[in-house]
Amino acid sequence: MDLSCDAPSLRTLVRHYSFYTAPKVPFRAPGMSVKTRATSLLSHTIRLEAQQEKVSESHKKNSSVVDDRTGQSPGRERELQLRSCLSVSPLGYTDERDFIEPQWLSKEIIPSLSSVLMDTLLQTMECLADDRWELRRMGQQVLPCLVEVIRWYDMKILEELWQEHVTPNTTLMCYGACIALKYSIAHAAKLKPMIQDPPASWQDTESSKKALKRITDSISVQLRHRMSCMNSLVQRHCFDKLSLVALEIIMLVHTHFNVDLRAEQKSVEVNTIKHFFQQVFCHAHPHTRLADHMGHLYNVSSFATPLEGFLSFSPRRDEVEVCAKQVEQHLMSEVHSLLPMFVKSSRIQDIVCLLPILTHYMGSYMEDEHISKHILDSVTTMISALQEKVRKPVLGEQKRGTIPQFCSWTLHELSHVITLKSMEFHTLRHLLDIYLNLSQITLKAEHLKSIFQAICSRVNNVSKMSLSISKEGENLAILSNDICSAVPFADTPEPESESDDEDERVLGLQQDALSDTILQESLVLNASNNSGSLPSGRLSAMSRSDDGRVTSPMSNPSDAGSDWDSWSEDEEDQPALYTMFGDFLMKLHGNYTKITLNDDKTSMFVTELRKLVDKDRKLLKTIMDNR
């Protein structure tokens, strides 16, 4: 556009289209003699288009020559558009005589912003199925941001999209519309509390409330019409990206819009979520004891997932177990932040079957701080709810029969997780407390042998590590002609043990980045939306270097080969580990009898203890005596 040399600068335009936050300093718009309140470009466009529609509608009634496509005379339509722009021009033009029409504008028909946004949305959704990976990635990044802009501008655009394309059919448009619905629900959930308790930074509280309420009300109406379709998409005999997005939508609604659900509808959807988790777990871990138990209790269907196309998790033709684990990783990476609130908003008797599965995942995702934290919070919430519910007689006979069964499976999974030496000390203490609380619900002896063996395995791992480090140090001292250093063996590299590789296989973690992951919604707007931000958390106190070693972020990179820190920590942790396990075993013994351990000869605790081999039995006796 050919503008005069005295046109406002970019800084002036940015200032004009920004919300001002200093009420005592009125804003003077460029080229105007009166002080006015600044407004956003989006609000300016909404007002401009509304004014244009009014003028166009008025002219349509009086026009004799009309265009078949627009319903008005083309020349007059363009003139009205230009005049409406001139009346509120940010460039400072207050008189149409000051405006020089560019030559290209005389040949163009200016579309409405609604049609521009809709065209852009359709093109972005088309990119999700493109053969080029980079274009798919850009489409996944742009789509949440674009949907957010559309929400603030006009919810009718999205309402029309959902009305037409959210169907049980697995089309690209359905997939894109479901993604738009997922981010919109998450955004509306963050806006609802702000309507009740507006931030102090809002200058026009009532107008801001109305803008937020338009979004939340529209989402609430959509949920009443779209949830049955979401449930159908998850229940399909196929595990793909569309079923995962639909599952996220159901969990979001149950978490943040729980009061709007009917009891019957909620029960059906919770069963759908449980079935999805159970099927994925059984196919991803077919050789585990938990999968075997669930296979006898539930009907495990055959596994089906697309190996190509925009709904595929991986284009490789792998075995069923490998494909199922890829689905499982995508599932946990997307829904882990929803799990704590979902289990809190659900009845424990309806979701207790998820307890052993989530406990298993604590070991699988131990090295991912965010996922492991949310899983641990979910398990803790479910244990607390179980302690309250199991004491009440309202549960039916069937529920009272299945709850101890799932608790027993969970205890066995906890025993396995406790053996992982990669677990942080405070997490281990938390898991032992969970074990104690859960063992009070099912006072059976079948799980005791597992926890005894797990403790022995964990203690022996620490002892073997300390012993191997000590022997390595002695050998180096002999080779160095007895020349002792101030810090013994500070530069001695710790030999890599096979147990490290074994633990990595037990954890089963995949370090490769998940491709085609839908990125979270942008932070381009202020704190009033922040509609797609990931839950933030502290960085891990330990990180991994390039060669895979665990190092402290405060350590010198040049000392990466030194094992002095890890050696000293093992030596210091061993007494604390003995004390913690000793206290745990004594409390566990107290769950079965009030008799002291020395006088106890007949309790289930002592009976199971006697079934261990002599070495393990003596080790546990030493731990309990020296606590």
C-alpha positions as CSV (number, residue, x, y, z in Angstrom):
1,M,0.0,0.0,0.0
2,D,1.3,3.4,-1.0
3,L,1.3,5.4,2.2
4,S,2.5,9.0,2.7
5,C,5.9,9.5,4.4
6,D,4.3,10.9,7.6
7,A,2.4,7.6,8.3
8,P,2.6,6.4,11.9
9,S,5.5,4.2,12.8
10,L,5.1,0.5,13.6
11,R,5.7,1.4,17.3
12,T,2.7,3.7,17.2
13,L,0.5,1.1,15.6
14,V,1.5,-1.5,18.1
15,R,0.8,0.9,20.9
16,H,-2.6,1.7,19.4
17,Y,-3.6,-2.0,19.2
18,S,-2.6,-2.9,22.7
19,F,-4.5,-2.9,25.9
20,Y,-3.2,-0.2,28.2
21,T,-3.0,-1.0,31.9
22,A,-2.5,2.4,33.5
23,P,-5.9,3.9,34.2
24,K,-4.5,7.2,35.4
25,V,-2.8,7.8,32.1
26,P,-5.4,8.1,29.3
27,F,-4.3,6.9,25.9
28,R,-4.3,9.3,23.0
29,A,-4.9,7.5,19.7
30,P,-2.7,8.6,16.7
31,G,-4.0,11.5,14.7
32,M,-6.9,12.2,17.1
33,S,-7.3,15.2,19.3
34,V,-9.4,13.5,22.0
35,K,-8.2,10.9,24.5
36,T,-9.7,7.5,23.9
37,R,-9.2,4.1,25.4
38,A,-6.9,1.8,23.3
39,T,-8.3,-1.5,22.1
40,S,-6.9,-4.6,20.6
41,L,-6.7,-5.2,16.9
42,L,-9.1,-8.1,17.3
43,S,-11.7,-6.0,19.0
44,H,-11.2,-3.3,16.4
45,T,-11.8,-5.8,13.6
46,I,-15.0,-7.2,15.2
47,R,-16.4,-3.7,15.6
48,L,-15.4,-2.8,12.0
49,E,-17.1,-5.9,10.5
50,A,-20.2,-5.4,12.6
51,Q,-20.5,-1.8,11.3
52,Q,-19.9,-3.0,7.7
53,E,-22.6,-5.6,7.9
54,K,-25.1,-3.0,9.1
55,V,-24.3,-0.6,6.3
56,S,-24.3,-3.4,3.7
57,E,-27.7,-4.7,4.9
58,S,-29.2,-1.2,4.8
59,H,-27.9,-0.7,1.2
60,K,-29.1,-4.1,0.1
61,K,-32.7,-3.1,0.6
62,N,-32.4,0.0,-1.6
63,S,-30.0,-1.2,-4.3
64,S,-31.5,-2.0,-7.8
65,V,-28.4,-3.5,-9.3
66,V,-27.0,-6.3,-7.3
67,D,-24.2,-8.9,-7.7
68,D,-25.5,-12.5,-7.6
69,R,-22.7,-13.6,-5.4
70,T,-22.6,-10.7,-2.8
71,G,-26.2,-9.4,-3.0
72,Q,-25.1,-5.8,-3.6
73,S,-23.5,-3.7,-6.3
74,P,-19.8,-4.4,-6.5
75,G,-18.7,-0.8,-6.7
76,R,-21.0,0.3,-3.9
77,E,-19.9,-2.6,-1.7
78,R,-16.2,-1.6,-2.1
79,E,-17.0,2.0,-1.4
80,L,-18.8,1.1,1.8
81,Q,-15.9,-1.0,3.0
82,L,-13.5,1.8,2.4
83,R,-15.7,4.4,4.1
84,S,-16.2,2.1,7.1
85,C,-12.4,1.7,7.3
86,L,-11.8,5.4,7.0
87,S,-14.2,6.2,9.9
88,V,-12.0,4.4,12.4
89,S,-8.6,4.4,10.6
90,P,-5.6,3.6,12.9
91,L,-3.5,5.6,10.4
92,G,-5.0,8.9,11.5
93,Y,-7.1,9.6,8.4
94,T,-10.3,11.3,9.5
95,D,-11.3,12.6,6.1
96,E,-11.7,10.6,2.9
97,R,-10.0,13.3,1.0
98,D,-6.8,12.4,2.9
99,F,-6.9,8.9,1.6
100,I,-5.3,7.9,-1.7
101,E,-6.8,4.6,-3.0
102,P,-4.1,2.2,-4.1
103,Q,-4.5,0.9,-7.6
104,W,-4.7,-2.7,-6.7
105,L,-7.6,-2.1,-4.3
106,S,-9.9,-1.1,-7.1
107,K,-9.7,-4.6,-8.6
108,E,-10.1,-6.5,-5.3
109,I,-13.2,-7.5,-3.4
110,I,-12.4,-7.3,0.3
111,P,-13.6,-10.5,2.1
112,S,-14.8,-10.6,5.6
113,L,-12.4,-11.7,8.3
114,S,-14.7,-14.6,9.2
115,S,-14.2,-16.1,5.7
116,V,-10.5,-15.4,5.9
117,L,-10.2,-17.2,9.2
118,M,-12.3,-20.1,8.0
119,D,-10.2,-20.5,4.8
120,T,-7.0,-20.4,6.9
121,L,-8.4,-23.0,9.3
122,L,-9.2,-25.4,6.5
123,Q,-5.8,-25.0,4.9
124,T,-4.1,-25.6,8.2
125,M,-6.2,-28.8,8.8
126,E,-5.3,-30.0,5.3
127,C,-1.6,-29.8,6.3
128,L,-2.1,-32.4,9.0
129,A,-2.4,-35.1,6.3
130,D,0.4,-33.9,4.1
131,D,3.1,-36.3,3.0
132,R,5.8,-33.9,4.0
133,W,6.7,-34.2,7.7
134,E,7.7,-30.6,8.1
135,L,4.4,-29.4,6.8
136,R,2.5,-31.7,9.2
137,R,4.6,-30.3,12.0
138,M,3.9,-26.7,11.1
139,G,0.2,-27.5,10.8
140,Q,0.2,-29.0,14.3
141,Q,1.9,-25.9,15.7
142,V,-0.4,-23.4,13.9
143,L,-3.7,-25.1,14.5
144,P,-4.0,-24.4,18.3
145,C,-3.0,-20.8,17.9
146,L,-5.4,-20.2,15.0
147,V,-8.2,-21.8,16.9
148,E,-7.5,-19.5,19.8
149,V,-7.7,-16.4,17.6
150,I,-11.0,-17.7,16.2
151,R,-12.5,-18.2,19.7
152,W,-11.8,-14.7,20.6
153,Y,-13.1,-13.3,17.4
154,D,-16.3,-15.3,16.7
155,M,-17.3,-18.7,18.2
156,K,-19.8,-19.2,15.3
157,I,-17.0,-20.1,13.0
158,L,-16.0,-23.1,15.2
159,E,-19.7,-23.9,16.0
160,E,-20.3,-24.4,12.2
161,L,-17.2,-26.5,11.9
162,W,-18.2,-28.8,14.8
163,Q,-21.8,-29.0,13.6
164,E,-20.7,-30.2,10.1
165,H,-17.6,-32.3,10.7
166,V,-17.7,-33.8,14.2
167,T,-19.1,-37.2,13.2
168,P,-18.2,-40.8,13.8
169,N,-16.5,-40.9,10.4
170,T,-12.7,-41.0,10.5
171,T,-12.1,-38.1,8.1
172,L,-9.4,-35.5,8.1
173,M,-12.0,-32.8,8.8
174,C,-13.3,-34.8,11.8
175,Y,-9.8,-35.1,13.1
176,G,-9.0,-31.4,12.8
177,A,-12.4,-30.4,14.3
178,C,-11.8,-32.7,17.3
179,I,-8.4,-31.1,17.9
180,A,-10.0,-27.7,17.8
181,L,-12.7,-28.9,20.2
182,K,-10.1,-30.3,22.6
183,Y,-8.1,-27.1,22.9
184,S,-11.3,-25.0,23.2
185,I,-12.5,-27.1,26.1
186,A,-9.2,-26.8,27.8
187,H,-9.3,-23.0,27.3
188,A,-12.9,-22.7,28.5
189,A,-11.9,-24.6,31.7
190,K,-9.3,-22.0,32.4
191,L,-11.7,-19.1,31.7
192,K,-14.5,-20.3,34.0
193,P,-12.8,-19.4,37.3
194,M,-11.9,-16.0,36.0
195,I,-15.6,-15.2,35.4
196,Q,-16.3,-15.8,39.0
197,D,-13.2,-14.1,40.3
198,P,-11.9,-11.5,37.8
199,P,-8.2,-10.5,37.9
200,A,-7.5,-7.1,39.4
201,S,-5.6,-6.1,36.2
202,W,-8.9,-6.0,34.2
203,Q,-9.8,-2.4,33.4
204,D,-13.3,-3.1,32.1
205,T,-14.5,-6.1,34.1
206,E,-18.0,-6.4,32.7
207,S,-16.9,-6.3,29.0
208,S,-14.2,-8.9,29.8
209,K,-16.7,-11.1,31.5
210,K,-19.0,-11.0,28.5
211,A,-16.1,-11.9,26.2
212,L,-15.2,-14.9,28.4
213,K,-18.8,-15.9,28.9
214,R,-19.4,-16.1,25.1
215,I,-16.7,-18.8,24.9
216,T,-17.6,-20.8,27.9
217,D,-21.4,-20.8,27.1
218,S,-20.7,-21.9,23.5
219,I,-18.5,-24.8,24.7
220,S,-21.1,-25.9,27.3
221,V,-23.8,-26.1,24.5
222,Q,-21.4,-28.0,22.2
223,L,-20.7,-30.6,24.9
224,R,-24.3,-31.6,25.1
225,H,-24.3,-32.4,21.4
226,R,-20.8,-33.8,20.8
227,M,-20.1,-36.2,23.7
228,S,-22.0,-39.1,22.3
229,C,-19.9,-38.8,19.1
230,M,-16.7,-38.7,21.2
231,N,-17.7,-41.8,23.0
232,S,-18.3,-43.6,19.7
233,L,-14.9,-42.5,18.3
234,V,-13.1,-44.0,21.3
235,Q,-15.1,-47.3,21.2
236,R,-14.1,-48.0,17.6
237,H,-12.0,-51.2,17.2
238,C,-9.0,-49.1,16.4
239,F,-6.3,-47.3,18.3
240,D,-5.3,-44.2,16.4
241,K,-4.8,-40.4,16.8
242,L,-8.4,-39.7,16.5
243,S,-9.5,-42.1,19.2
244,L,-6.8,-40.6,21.5
245,V,-8.0,-37.0,20.9
246,A,-11.6,-38.1,21.6
247,L,-10.4,-39.8,24.8
248,E,-8.7,-36.5,25.9
249,I,-12.0,-34.6,25.2
250,I,-14.0,-37.0,27.4
251,M,-11.4,-36.8,30.2
252,L,-11.4,-32.9,30.0
253,V,-15.2,-32.8,30.2
254,H,-15.3,-35.2,33.2
255,T,-12.6,-33.1,34.9
256,H,-13.8,-29.6,34.3
257,F,-17.5,-29.8,33.3
258,N,-18.6,-32.7,35.6
259,V,-21.7,-31.0,36.8
260,D,-23.2,-30.8,33.3
261,L,-23.1,-34.6,32.8
262,R,-26.0,-37.0,33.4
263,A,-25.2,-39.9,35.7
264,E,-26.0,-42.5,33.1
265,Q,-23.9,-40.7,30.4
266,K,-21.0,-40.3,32.8
267,S,-21.0,-44.0,33.7
268,V,-20.9,-45.1,30.1
269,E,-18.0,-42.7,29.3
270,V,-16.0,-43.8,32.3
271,N,-16.3,-47.4,31.2
272,T,-15.1,-46.4,27.8
273,I,-12.0,-44.7,29.3
274,K,-11.3,-47.8,31.5
275,H,-11.6,-50.1,28.5
276,F,-9.2,-48.1,26.4
277,F,-6.5,-48.1,29.1
278,Q,-7.0,-51.8,29.8
279,Q,-6.8,-52.8,26.1
280,V,-3.7,-50.7,25.5
281,F,-1.9,-52.1,28.6
282,C,-2.7,-55.7,27.9
283,H,-1.4,-55.5,24.3
284,A,1.7,-53.4,25.3
285,H,2.7,-55.8,28.1
286,P,1.3,-59.2,27.1
287,H,3.8,-61.2,29.1
288,T,3.3,-59.5,32.5
289,R,1.4,-61.1,35.3
290,L,-1.0,-58.1,35.5
291,A,-1.9,-58.4,31.8
292,D,-2.6,-62.1,32.4
293,H,-4.9,-61.3,35.3
294,M,-6.8,-58.7,33.4
295,G,-7.0,-61.0,30.4
296,H,-9.0,-63.4,32.5
297,L,-11.2,-60.7,34.0
298,Y,-11.9,-58.7,30.9
299,N,-12.4,-59.5,27.2
300,V,-9.2,-58.4,25.4
301,S,-10.0,-57.8,21.8
302,S,-7.5,-58.0,18.9
303,F,-5.2,-55.0,18.5
304,A,-5.7,-52.8,15.4
305,T,-3.9,-49.5,14.6
306,P,-3.3,-47.8,11.2
307,L,0.2,-48.2,9.8
308,E,-0.1,-45.3,7.4
309,G,-2.1,-42.1,6.9
310,F,-2.7,-39.1,9.1
311,L,-4.1,-41.1,12.0
312,S,-1.1,-43.5,12.3
313,F,1.2,-43.3,15.3
314,S,4.1,-45.0,13.4
315,P,4.5,-45.9,9.7
316,R,6.7,-48.9,10.6
317,R,5.2,-52.4,10.4
318,D,6.3,-53.7,13.8
319,E,4.9,-56.5,15.9
320,V,1.7,-55.9,17.9
321,E,3.5,-55.4,21.2
322,V,5.8,-52.7,19.7
323,C,2.9,-50.9,18.1
324,A,0.9,-51.1,21.3
325,K,3.8,-49.6,23.3
326,Q,3.9,-46.7,20.8
327,V,0.2,-46.1,21.4
328,E,0.8,-46.3,25.1
329,Q,3.6,-43.7,25.0
330,H,1.4,-41.3,23.1
331,L,-1.4,-41.9,25.5
332,M,0.5,-41.2,28.6
333,S,2.3,-38.2,27.1
334,E,-1.1,-36.6,26.3
335,V,-3.3,-37.5,29.2
336,H,-0.9,-37.6,32.2
337,S,-1.7,-34.0,33.3
338,L,-5.5,-34.9,33.3
339,L,-5.2,-38.0,35.4
340,P,-5.1,-36.5,39.0
341,M,-8.2,-34.4,38.4
342,F,-10.0,-37.2,36.5
343,V,-9.6,-39.8,39.3
344,K,-10.6,-37.1,41.8
345,S,-13.8,-36.3,40.0
346,S,-14.7,-40.0,39.5
347,R,-16.1,-42.6,41.9
348,I,-13.4,-44.9,43.1
349,Q,-15.4,-48.0,42.7
350,D,-15.8,-47.1,39.0
351,I,-12.1,-46.6,38.3
352,V,-10.3,-48.9,40.8
353,C,-9.3,-51.2,37.9
354,L,-6.9,-48.4,36.7
355,L,-5.0,-48.5,40.0
356,P,-2.6,-51.4,39.2
357,I,-2.1,-50.1,35.7
358,L,-1.0,-46.7,36.9
359,T,1.2,-48.3,39.5
360,H,2.9,-50.2,36.8
361,Y,3.4,-47.0,34.8
362,M,5.2,-45.5,37.8
363,G,8.1,-47.8,37.0
364,S,7.9,-47.4,33.3
365,Y,8.0,-43.6,33.4
366,M,10.2,-43.0,36.4
367,E,12.7,-40.9,34.5
368,D,10.0,-38.5,33.1
369,E,9.5,-36.0,35.9
370,H,6.1,-34.7,34.8
371,I,4.5,-38.0,33.9
372,S,5.8,-39.8,37.1
373,K,4.6,-36.9,39.3
374,H,1.1,-36.9,37.9
375,I,0.8,-40.7,38.1
376,L,2.0,-40.7,41.7
377,D,-0.6,-38.0,42.6
378,S,-3.3,-40.1,40.9
379,V,-2.4,-43.2,42.8
380,T,-2.2,-41.3,46.1
381,T,-5.7,-39.8,45.4
382,M,-7.1,-43.3,44.6
383,I,-5.7,-44.9,47.7
384,S,-7.1,-42.1,49.9
385,A,-10.5,-42.6,48.3
386,L,-10.3,-46.3,48.7
387,Q,-9.7,-46.0,52.5
388,E,-12.8,-43.9,52.8
389,K,-15.1,-46.0,50.6
390,V,-14.1,-49.5,51.7
391,R,-15.3,-48.8,55.3
392,K,-18.8,-47.8,54.1
393,P,-21.5,-50.4,53.6
394,V,-22.9,-48.7,50.6
395,L,-20.7,-50.7,48.2
396,G,-22.4,-53.8,46.7
397,E,-21.1,-57.3,47.2
398,Q,-19.6,-57.3,43.8
399,K,-17.7,-54.1,44.4
400,R,-16.4,-55.3,47.8
401,G,-15.2,-58.4,46.1
402,T,-13.3,-56.7,43.3
403,I,-11.7,-53.9,45.2
404,P,-9.4,-56.3,47.3
405,Q,-8.5,-58.1,44.1
406,F,-7.3,-54.9,42.4
407,C,-5.6,-53.8,45.6
408,S,-3.7,-57.1,45.7
409,W,-2.5,-56.6,42.1
410,T,-1.4,-53.1,42.9
411,L,0.6,-54.3,45.9
412,H,2.5,-56.7,43.6
413,E,3.2,-53.9,41.1
414,L,4.4,-51.7,44.0
415,S,6.9,-54.5,45.0
416,H,8.3,-54.4,41.5
417,V,8.6,-50.6,41.4
418,I,10.4,-50.6,44.7
419,T,13.3,-52.7,43.3
420,L,14.2,-50.0,40.8
421,K,17.4,-48.3,42.1
422,S,16.9,-45.3,39.8
423,M,14.0,-44.1,42.0
424,E,14.7,-41.1,44.2
425,F,14.8,-41.5,47.9
426,H,11.7,-39.3,48.7
427,T,9.7,-41.1,46.0
428,L,10.6,-44.5,47.5
429,R,9.4,-43.3,50.9
430,H,6.1,-42.2,49.4
431,L,5.6,-45.5,47.8
432,L,6.2,-47.4,51.0
433,D,3.6,-45.2,52.7
434,I,1.2,-46.1,49.9
435,Y,1.9,-49.8,50.4
436,L,1.2,-49.6,54.1
437,N,-2.2,-47.8,53.5
438,L,-3.2,-50.2,50.8
439,S,-2.2,-53.3,52.7
440,Q,-4.6,-52.3,55.4
441,I,-7.5,-52.7,52.9
442,T,-6.6,-56.3,52.0
443,L,-5.0,-58.1,55.0
444,K,-3.9,-61.1,53.0
445,A,-0.5,-62.7,53.1
446,E,0.0,-63.4,49.4
447,H,1.7,-60.1,48.7
448,L,4.2,-60.2,51.6
449,K,6.7,-62.5,50.0
450,S,6.9,-60.1,47.0
451,I,7.7,-57.1,49.2
452,F,10.2,-59.0,51.3
453,Q,12.1,-60.1,48.1
454,A,11.9,-56.5,46.7
455,I,13.5,-55.0,49.8
456,C,16.2,-57.6,49.8
457,S,16.9,-57.0,46.1
458,R,17.0,-53.2,46.6
459,V,19.4,-53.5,49.6
460,N,21.6,-56.0,47.9
461,N,22.0,-53.7,44.8
462,V,23.3,-50.9,47.0
463,S,25.6,-53.2,48.9
464,K,27.0,-54.7,45.7
465,M,27.6,-51.3,44.3
466,S,29.5,-50.1,47.3
467,L,31.5,-53.3,47.4
468,S,32.5,-53.0,43.7
469,I,33.6,-49.4,44.2
470,S,35.6,-50.4,47.2
471,K,37.4,-53.2,45.3
472,E,38.1,-51.0,42.4
473,G,39.7,-48.5,44.7
474,E,41.9,-51.1,46.3
475,N,43.2,-52.3,42.9
476,L,44.1,-48.8,41.8
477,A,45.9,-48.1,45.1
478,I,48.2,-51.1,44.4
479,L,48.9,-50.1,40.8
480,S,49.8,-46.5,41.9
481,N,52.7,-47.7,44.1
482,D,50.9,-46.8,47.3
483,I,50.9,-43.1,46.4
484,C,47.8,-41.9,48.3
485,S,45.8,-38.8,47.2
486,A,44.0,-36.3,49.5
487,V,40.7,-37.5,48.0
488,P,40.9,-41.3,47.6
489,F,40.2,-42.4,44.0
490,A,38.4,-39.2,43.1
491,D,39.3,-39.6,39.4
492,T,38.5,-43.3,39.3
493,P,35.8,-44.1,36.8
494,E,33.1,-46.4,38.1
495,P,32.9,-49.6,36.0
496,E,29.7,-50.0,34.2
497,S,27.7,-52.9,35.5
498,E,25.2,-55.1,33.7
499,S,22.6,-54.2,36.3
500,D,22.5,-50.7,34.9
501,D,21.5,-52.0,31.5
502,E,19.0,-54.4,33.1
503,D,17.3,-51.5,34.9
504,E,17.0,-49.6,31.7
505,R,15.2,-52.5,30.2
506,V,12.9,-52.8,33.2
507,L,11.9,-49.2,32.9
508,G,11.2,-49.6,29.2
509,L,11.5,-45.9,28.5
510,Q,11.8,-44.6,25.0
511,Q,14.1,-41.5,24.8
512,D,13.3,-40.7,21.2
513,A,11.0,-37.7,20.7
514,L,7.5,-38.5,19.8
515,S,6.9,-37.3,16.3
516,D,3.7,-35.7,15.2
517,T,2.8,-34.7,18.8
518,I,0.2,-32.0,18.9
519,L,2.0,-29.0,20.4
520,Q,0.2,-27.1,23.1
521,E,-1.7,-23.9,22.4
522,S,0.4,-20.8,22.2
523,L,1.1,-18.2,24.9
524,V,0.6,-15.3,22.5
525,L,-2.2,-13.9,24.5
526,N,-2.0,-12.6,28.1
527,A,-2.8,-14.5,31.3
528,S,-6.5,-14.2,30.7
529,N,-6.3,-17.1,28.3
530,N,-3.0,-19.1,28.3
531,S,-5.1,-21.7,26.9
532,G,-2.7,-24.5,26.1
533,S,0.3,-24.3,28.4
534,L,1.8,-27.4,29.7
535,P,2.0,-27.9,33.5
536,S,5.3,-26.6,34.6
537,G,7.5,-28.2,37.2
538,R,11.0,-27.9,38.6
539,L,13.9,-29.3,36.6
540,S,15.3,-32.6,37.8
541,A,18.2,-32.3,40.2
542,M,20.1,-34.8,38.1
543,S,20.5,-34.8,34.3
544,R,22.1,-37.2,31.8
545,S,25.3,-36.3,30.0
546,D,26.0,-37.2,26.4
547,D,27.5,-40.6,27.3
548,G,24.4,-41.5,29.4
549,R,25.9,-40.9,32.8
550,V,23.9,-39.3,35.6
551,T,25.5,-36.0,36.6
552,S,24.5,-33.0,38.7
553,P,23.8,-29.7,37.0
554,M,26.1,-28.0,39.4
555,S,29.0,-30.3,38.6
556,N,31.9,-29.4,36.3
557,P,31.5,-31.0,32.9
558,S,35.2,-31.8,32.9
559,D,34.6,-34.1,36.0
560,A,32.0,-36.2,34.2
561,G,34.2,-39.2,34.4
562,S,34.6,-38.9,38.2
563,D,32.7,-41.2,40.5
564,W,33.5,-39.7,43.8
565,D,30.1,-38.1,44.1
566,S,28.1,-41.2,43.3
567,W,30.4,-43.3,45.6
568,S,29.9,-41.0,48.6
569,E,26.1,-40.8,48.0
570,D,25.8,-44.6,48.0
571,E,27.7,-44.9,51.2
572,E,25.5,-42.2,52.8
573,D,22.3,-43.6,51.4
574,Q,22.8,-47.1,52.7
575,P,22.2,-46.4,56.4
576,A,19.2,-44.2,55.6
577,L,17.9,-47.0,53.3
578,Y,18.2,-49.5,56.2
579,T,16.4,-47.2,58.6
580,M,13.6,-46.5,56.2
581,F,13.0,-50.2,55.3
582,G,13.3,-51.1,59.0
583,D,10.5,-48.7,60.0
584,F,8.4,-49.8,57.1
585,L,8.7,-53.5,58.0
586,M,7.8,-52.9,61.6
587,K,4.7,-50.9,60.6
588,L,3.8,-53.6,58.1
589,H,4.1,-56.2,60.9
590,G,1.8,-54.0,63.0
591,N,-0.9,-54.3,60.4
592,Y,-1.2,-58.0,61.0
593,T,-0.7,-58.3,64.8
594,K,-0.3,-56.3,68.0
595,I,2.3,-58.8,69.3
596,T,5.9,-57.6,69.2
597,L,8.1,-59.1,66.6
598,N,10.3,-61.1,69.1
599,D,7.2,-62.7,70.6
600,D,5.3,-63.2,67.4
601,K,5.3,-66.9,66.2
602,T,2.1,-67.3,64.3
603,S,1.1,-64.2,62.4
604,M,0.9,-64.2,58.6
605,F,3.8,-61.7,58.6
606,V,6.1,-64.2,60.4
607,T,4.8,-67.1,58.5
608,E,5.6,-65.5,55.1
609,L,9.0,-64.4,56.5
610,R,10.0,-68.0,57.3
611,K,9.3,-69.0,53.6
612,L,12.3,-66.9,52.5
613,V,15.8,-68.4,52.0
614,D,18.1,-68.0,55.0
615,K,20.1,-65.2,53.5
616,D,17.1,-63.0,52.8
617,R,15.5,-63.8,56.1
618,K,18.6,-62.9,58.1
619,L,19.0,-59.7,56.1
620,L,15.5,-58.5,56.9
621,K,15.9,-59.5,60.5
622,T,19.1,-57.3,60.6
623,I,17.3,-54.4,59.0
624,M,14.4,-54.5,61.5
625,D,16.7,-54.9,64.5
626,N,19.1,-52.0,63.5
627,R,16.5,-49.5,62.4
